[in-house]
């Protein structure tokens, strides 16, 4: 029977990774919980910042189009059109060569990690 809160379950079942010679005292569980929370915070801050960069990069083309670019010299017009063409593809932070980092991909990564951890715990208990 799975507990309602996945984080608490994760911390309680973390003892199979955490060295057993330290025991399963409240202090050691609190330490593991603190580490897990800091890792989650780092992942979501990175995901949020990457998501903001991606959304703001799309707004560059809109900002150029909203300006009076057509009243500029021919040289500036050509440069602005090149900038508009380049700004059509969003800029973003990637997680290695694998995928674009966003809040959605951060959540997907955490779900995968939790599923893998649950599987490992289940195999460890058997």
Order of alpha helices (4+ residues) and beta strands (2+ residues): alpha-alpha-alpha-beta-beta-alpha
